[in-house]
Amino acid sequence: MKSCADILEEFKNFLIAEGDELNTINSYIYDLRQVDKFLQSKDKDFFTAQTDDLRQFIHKLFDMGLSPFTINRKISAMKTFYRHLIFTKKIERNQSEDLELLKTDKRLPLVLAVEDVEAMIESADDKGPLGLRDRAALELLYSSGLRVSELLNLRITNINFAEGLINIIGKGNKERIIPFGIKARRAIEEYMERGRPVILKSRSSPYLILNARGKKLSRMGFLKIFKKYQVRAGIRKKITPHTFRHSFATHLLEGGADLRVVQELLGHSDISTTQIYTHIDRTYLKEIYKEFHPRA
């Protein structure tokens, strides 16, 4: 039988292939190592543990004073991991199946104002090959609400310039078609014409967004690029590239888009995942009301 380290590494690679965010993946692996350490103290492992053992671990988290959000993340890590073990036929019974998430108030994701998004994109004003690449990446990230992994894995052949559509293979290997705007199209075309060939030189690559050596840009590489333009735009909030995705969805709903359409654009399998943005929209409406209504 494989060691715990080997099984967790296999699980990590599975999550990467599924397109999960790197922060989520690392958090899950950290959580599962904590679970493993706890089980070892009881002379058990993931395979011999029972549901009560997992519940005891959760009770220990309560005793440590961890927040419900943190405990829920660890419960989600266990449930996702055990589903993977079932799927790969390593176990026959899911010991985490009866674990329930704690009830919490939904934490709303951070959203940028339209002006802040535009400020970041406009700060990518360098007309060199890398500046053109950065502008195209930021425009497309916001224009289509892509996950970072989807942006970095986007191939030239997935772009339909005539119709303004991109074909995305997203999380869970699900395919969806997403439109992109005129500004994104112009930025991509300028990058394709005057930036990408300079980066590639005599090399070739199927990917749209490349690093300085003509290879597919890494997630960490893009994060550094994103942070650079955040600083240039003077945005002091703690944001990530995923904030552009949150902003994309929220700005669509603020503009009157149907929730089902936003669900399709984001690639959410469950509309309840998309509904978090309706709460943000209500918050926005309250702020506008308080600011402009004479008797608010």
C-alpha positions as CSV (number, residue, x, y, z in Angstrom):
1,M,0.0,0.0,0.0
2,K,1.2,3.5,-0.8
3,S,2.4,5.8,2.0
4,C,0.2,8.7,3.2
5,A,2.7,11.1,1.5
6,D,2.4,9.4,-1.8
7,I,-1.4,9.3,-1.6
8,L,-1.6,13.0,-0.8
9,E,0.8,13.8,-3.6
10,E,-1.5,11.8,-6.0
11,F,-4.5,13.7,-4.6
12,K,-2.7,17.0,-5.1
13,N,-1.9,16.2,-8.7
14,F,-5.6,15.2,-9.2
15,L,-6.8,18.6,-7.9
16,I,-4.3,20.4,-10.2
17,A,-5.6,18.5,-13.2
18,E,-9.1,19.4,-12.1
19,G,-8.1,23.1,-12.3
20,D,-8.6,24.0,-8.7
21,E,-6.9,27.2,-7.4
22,L,-3.4,26.6,-6.1
23,N,-4.2,28.3,-2.7
24,T,-7.1,25.9,-2.2
25,I,-5.0,22.9,-3.1
26,N,-2.2,23.8,-0.7
27,S,-4.7,24.4,2.0
28,Y,-6.4,21.0,1.5
29,I,-3.0,19.2,1.6
30,Y,-2.0,21.1,4.8
31,D,-5.4,20.2,6.4
32,L,-5.1,16.5,5.4
33,R,-1.6,16.3,6.9
34,Q,-3.2,17.6,10.1
35,V,-5.8,14.9,9.9
36,D,-3.2,12.2,9.3
37,K,-1.1,13.4,12.3
38,F,-4.2,13.2,14.5
39,L,-5.1,9.7,13.2
40,Q,-1.5,8.5,13.8
41,S,-1.9,9.5,17.4
42,K,-4.8,7.0,17.6
43,D,-2.7,4.3,15.7
44,K,-4.9,4.7,12.6
45,D,-4.7,6.1,9.1
46,F,-7.1,7.4,6.4
47,F,-8.0,3.8,5.5
48,T,-8.7,2.4,9.0
49,A,-10.3,5.6,10.4
50,Q,-14.0,5.6,11.2
51,T,-16.5,8.5,11.0
52,D,-16.2,8.9,14.8
53,D,-12.5,9.4,14.5
54,L,-13.0,12.2,12.0
55,R,-15.6,13.8,14.2
56,Q,-13.1,13.7,17.1
57,F,-10.7,15.6,15.0
58,I,-13.3,18.2,14.3
59,H,-14.1,18.5,18.0
60,K,-10.4,19.0,18.6
61,L,-10.5,21.9,16.2
62,F,-13.3,23.5,18.3
63,D,-11.2,23.1,21.4
64,M,-8.3,24.9,19.6
65,G,-10.7,27.9,19.1
66,L,-10.6,27.8,15.3
67,S,-13.2,29.7,13.3
68,P,-16.1,28.0,11.7
69,F,-14.7,29.0,8.3
70,T,-11.4,27.3,9.0
71,I,-13.1,24.2,10.4
72,N,-15.4,24.0,7.3
73,R,-12.4,24.1,5.0
74,K,-10.9,21.2,6.8
75,I,-14.2,19.3,6.6
76,S,-14.3,20.0,2.9
77,A,-10.8,18.8,2.5
78,M,-11.7,15.5,4.1
79,K,-14.9,15.0,2.1
80,T,-13.1,15.9,-1.2
81,F,-10.2,13.5,-0.3
82,Y,-12.5,10.6,0.6
83,R,-14.6,11.0,-2.5
84,H,-11.3,10.8,-4.5
85,L,-10.4,7.6,-2.6
86,I,-13.8,6.2,-3.5
87,F,-13.4,7.2,-7.2
88,T,-9.9,5.6,-7.4
89,K,-11.3,2.5,-5.7
90,K,-8.9,2.7,-2.8
91,I,-11.7,2.4,-0.3
92,E,-15.2,1.0,-0.5
93,R,-17.0,3.1,2.1
94,N,-16.7,6.9,2.5
95,Q,-16.0,7.6,6.1
96,S,-16.6,11.3,5.7
97,E,-20.0,11.0,4.1
98,D,-21.9,11.9,7.3
99,L,-19.8,14.9,8.2
100,E,-21.7,18.1,8.0
101,L,-20.4,21.6,7.4
102,L,-21.0,24.1,10.2
103,K,-23.6,26.8,9.6
104,T,-21.9,30.2,9.0
105,D,-22.8,33.6,7.6
106,K,-21.6,33.7,4.0
107,R,-18.3,35.6,3.6
108,L,-18.6,37.8,0.6
109,P,-15.6,37.8,-1.8
110,L,-13.8,41.1,-2.4
111,V,-14.9,42.9,-5.5
112,L,-13.1,45.9,-7.2
113,A,-14.9,48.9,-8.5
114,V,-15.0,49.2,-12.2
115,E,-12.6,52.2,-12.0
116,D,-10.1,50.1,-10.1
117,V,-10.2,47.3,-12.6
118,E,-9.7,49.8,-15.4
119,A,-6.9,51.5,-13.6
120,M,-5.0,48.2,-13.3
121,I,-5.5,47.4,-17.0
122,E,-4.6,50.9,-18.1
123,S,-1.4,50.8,-16.0
124,A,-0.2,48.1,-18.4
125,D,0.8,50.8,-20.9
126,D,4.3,49.5,-21.9
127,K,4.2,48.8,-25.7
128,G,7.1,46.3,-25.5
129,P,6.3,42.6,-26.1
130,L,5.9,41.8,-22.4
131,G,3.8,44.9,-21.8
132,L,1.5,43.9,-24.7
133,R,1.2,40.4,-23.2
134,D,0.3,41.8,-19.8
135,R,-2.3,44.1,-21.2
136,A,-3.9,41.2,-23.2
137,A,-3.9,38.9,-20.2
138,L,-5.5,41.5,-17.8
139,E,-8.1,42.5,-20.4
140,L,-9.0,38.8,-21.1
141,L,-9.1,37.9,-17.4
142,Y,-11.7,40.6,-16.7
143,S,-13.5,40.5,-20.0
144,S,-14.4,36.8,-19.7
145,G,-14.2,36.1,-16.0
146,L,-11.6,33.3,-16.5
147,R,-9.9,31.4,-13.7
148,V,-6.1,31.9,-13.8
149,S,-5.6,28.3,-14.8
150,E,-8.0,28.8,-17.7
151,L,-6.2,31.9,-18.9
152,L,-2.8,30.3,-18.7
153,N,-3.9,27.1,-20.5
154,L,-5.7,29.0,-23.3
155,R,-4.4,27.9,-26.7
156,I,-4.5,30.1,-29.8
157,T,-6.8,27.5,-31.5
158,N,-9.3,28.1,-28.8
159,I,-9.9,31.7,-29.8
160,N,-12.5,32.6,-32.4
161,F,-11.7,36.2,-33.4
162,A,-14.4,36.4,-36.0
163,E,-17.2,35.7,-33.5
164,G,-15.4,37.1,-30.4
165,L,-15.6,33.7,-28.5
166,I,-13.2,31.5,-26.7
167,N,-13.5,27.8,-26.0
168,I,-12.5,27.0,-22.5
169,I,-11.7,23.6,-20.9
170,G,-12.3,24.5,-17.3
171,K,-12.6,22.9,-13.9
172,G,-13.6,19.2,-14.0
173,N,-12.6,19.1,-17.7
174,K,-15.8,20.9,-18.5
175,E,-16.1,22.8,-21.8
176,R,-17.8,26.2,-22.2
177,I,-17.9,29.0,-24.7
178,I,-17.4,32.5,-23.5
179,P,-17.5,35.8,-25.3
180,F,-14.8,38.4,-24.9
181,G,-15.1,42.2,-25.5
182,I,-13.8,44.6,-28.1
183,K,-11.1,46.0,-25.8
184,A,-9.8,42.5,-25.0
185,R,-9.9,41.6,-28.7
186,R,-7.8,44.6,-29.6
187,A,-5.3,43.9,-26.9
188,I,-5.0,40.3,-27.9
189,E,-4.6,41.2,-31.6
190,E,-1.9,43.8,-30.8
191,Y,-0.1,41.3,-28.7
192,M,-0.4,38.6,-31.4
193,E,0.9,41.0,-34.0
194,R,3.7,42.8,-32.2
195,G,4.4,41.1,-28.9
196,R,4.1,37.3,-29.1
197,P,6.3,36.8,-32.2
198,V,9.1,38.8,-30.5
199,I,8.8,36.7,-27.4
200,L,8.8,33.4,-29.4
201,K,11.6,34.4,-31.8
202,S,12.1,31.2,-33.8
203,R,10.3,29.0,-31.3
204,S,6.7,27.8,-31.3
205,S,4.0,27.3,-28.7
206,P,0.3,26.6,-28.7
207,Y,-0.4,28.8,-25.7
208,L,-1.5,32.4,-25.9
209,I,0.1,33.8,-22.7
210,L,3.9,33.1,-22.7
211,N,6.8,33.9,-20.4
212,A,9.9,35.8,-21.5
213,R,11.5,32.5,-22.7
214,G,8.5,31.6,-25.0
215,K,7.1,28.9,-22.6
216,K,3.7,28.8,-21.0
217,L,3.5,31.4,-18.2
218,S,3.3,29.8,-14.8
219,R,0.7,30.7,-12.1
220,M,3.4,32.3,-9.9
221,G,4.7,34.2,-12.9
222,F,1.3,35.7,-13.5
223,L,0.8,36.5,-9.9
224,K,4.0,38.6,-9.9
225,I,2.7,40.4,-13.0
226,F,-0.7,41.0,-11.4
227,K,0.9,42.4,-8.3
228,K,3.0,44.8,-10.3
229,Y,0.0,46.4,-11.9
230,Q,-1.9,46.5,-8.6
231,V,0.9,48.6,-7.2
232,R,1.0,50.8,-10.3
233,A,-2.7,51.4,-10.0
234,G,-2.4,52.3,-6.3
235,I,-4.8,49.6,-5.1
236,R,-4.1,48.9,-1.5
237,K,-6.7,46.1,-1.0
238,K,-5.6,42.5,-0.6
239,I,-6.5,41.2,-4.0
240,T,-5.6,38.3,-6.2
241,P,-6.2,37.5,-9.9
242,H,-9.4,35.7,-8.8
243,T,-10.7,39.1,-7.6
244,F,-11.1,40.0,-11.3
245,R,-13.4,36.9,-11.7
246,H,-15.5,38.0,-8.7
247,S,-15.6,41.6,-10.2
248,F,-16.6,40.3,-13.6
249,A,-19.6,38.4,-12.1
250,T,-20.7,41.2,-9.8
251,H,-20.4,43.9,-12.5
252,L,-22.6,41.8,-14.8
253,L,-25.3,41.4,-12.2
254,E,-25.1,45.1,-11.3
255,G,-25.7,45.8,-15.0
256,G,-28.8,43.6,-15.0
257,A,-27.5,40.3,-16.3
258,D,-29.5,37.2,-15.5
259,L,-28.1,34.9,-12.8
260,R,-28.3,31.8,-15.1
261,V,-26.3,33.6,-17.7
262,V,-23.6,34.5,-15.2
263,Q,-23.6,30.9,-13.9
264,E,-23.0,29.7,-17.5
265,L,-20.2,32.2,-18.1
266,L,-18.4,31.3,-14.9
267,G,-18.8,27.6,-15.5
268,H,-20.5,26.9,-12.1
269,S,-22.2,23.5,-12.1
270,D,-24.5,24.6,-9.2
271,I,-26.3,27.9,-9.3
272,S,-26.0,28.2,-5.5
273,T,-22.3,28.9,-6.1
274,T,-23.2,31.8,-8.3
275,Q,-25.8,33.2,-5.9
276,I,-23.1,34.5,-3.6
277,Y,-22.8,37.4,-6.1
278,T,-26.4,38.4,-5.7
279,H,-25.6,39.1,-2.0
280,I,-22.8,41.4,-3.2
281,D,-25.2,43.1,-5.6
282,R,-27.6,43.8,-2.8
283,T,-24.8,45.3,-0.8
284,Y,-24.0,47.5,-3.7
285,L,-27.6,48.6,-4.1
286,K,-27.8,49.5,-0.4
287,E,-24.7,51.6,-0.7
288,I,-26.1,53.5,-3.7
289,Y,-29.4,54.0,-1.9
290,K,-27.7,55.4,1.2
291,E,-25.5,57.7,-0.9
292,F,-28.1,59.2,-3.1
293,H,-31.5,58.9,-1.5
294,P,-32.4,62.2,0.4
295,R,-33.9,60.3,3.3
296,A,-31.7,57.2,3.5
